[in-house]
């Protein structure tokens, strides 16, 4: 069954002096302020499209990795992923770095690295962002 999730953005004014907000409408969990400076400089308590992409990517990757590990008979104890989305004004999003630390019993570091790479390739958000270089730093930890 297909699902659709919705976010709504409202903007007032020019790009550089204006401001707006993004609402996570489907879940109703919040409305967050956005400005150009929060995107290209210091966040100062506001979000940006890149941070929202980072949130989506880190979550999707963690879910894909967890699923792949469980299907291989080695479900993880924990999976902690961060996504660093780099935005360069005038160029756009220039790269994404996924960093994952996971505790998985009975798995070698080499097999974990392979599973993490497969999750990166299979994650729907990674696929949607295929036009951007995505790097991966995957480490198996004690847990």
N, C-alpha and C positions, 0 to 999 in steps of 0.2 A: 504494500500500500504506500503510495507516495504521500509525502507530507510537505507542507509549505509553511515556512516561518517568515514573519514580517517584522521589519524595523521601519520606522518612519523618521525622516529628518526634516527639520524646519530651519531655514537660514534667513537672516535679515542683514541687509547691507552688502557692501563690497567684500571681496575675498579677504583683503588685508585688514580692513577695519571692522568687518562684520562679525557676527556671532550666530551660533545656532545651538540646536540640541538634537540628539538622536534618542528615540524612544524604542526600547525593545518591546514592541507591541504584542507579539504572540504570547510571550510569557508574562508580560505586565510587571517585570521585576525592576524596571527603572527607566528613568530619563536622564541623559548625561549631557553636560554642556560641551560644545566644541568651538574652537576658534582657529584661525590660521596660526597664531603663535603656539597653540597647544599641539599643532601638527608639525610645525617646522622648527620650533625652538623648545622652550621648557613647558611641560604639561600644566603646571600650576593648578592641579586639581581638576583638570578637564581631560577628555579623551580625544582620540583621533581615529580616522578610518584605519590607520595602520595598527593601532592597538586593538581595535575590534577584530581585524584580520588575524593578529597574533593570538588573540583569545580563541578564535575559531580554529586556527591551525593547531595550536597546542592541544586543544581538547580532542579534535578529530584524530590527530596522530596517536594520542594516548589510547583512544578507543580502538583504533585499527591495530595497534601493537598488542594490546591486551587480547583482542579477538584472535589474532594470528598465533600468539603464544598458547592460548587455551586450546585452539584447534590442533596444535602440535603436541598437546599433552603436557605442556609446561606452563600452566597458568601463572601469571605474575602475582607476587605478594603486593607490590606497589609499583606504580609507574608515575614518575614525576617528569613533566616535559615543560620546557620554556620555549617560546618562539620569539626571536628577535627579528622584527620586520624593519628594514632600513628604508627610509624615505629621503630622497634627495630632491629638494625643490628644483623645478625645471626639468627633472628627469623622471620622477615618479618613484615607484618602489623598485629598488635596485638589488634586493636580495633578502632572503629569509634564512635564518640559522635556527634549526631545531636542536635543542640539547635535551637529551633524555637520560635519566638515571633510573634504573629499574632493578628490583630484587626479584630474581627468578630462581627457584631451587632446581638443581639438577641440570643446569644449562651451561655450556662453555661460553666464554667471552666471544669466540668466533661465531658460534651459532646465534648468539644474541645479536651481534652486529648484522648478520644476514637477515634475521627476523626484523630488526629495526629498519633496515634498508627496504625490505619488502613492504613494511607498513608505510614508509614514506611514499613509495610508489603507488600503493593501493589506497591511501587515504583520499577520500573524495575532495577534501579541501586542497591537498597537494595537486591533485589532478586539475582542479579549477584554476590553480595558480601556476600552471605549467610554463607560462611565459616568463617566469622569474626564476633565477637560480636559487635552488633550495639546497642548503648544506645540512649535514647531520653529524652530530657528536653524540655517540651512543656509548654508555658505560654501564656494565653490569655491576651492581653493588651488593654488599651483604645485606641480608634482611631477614 
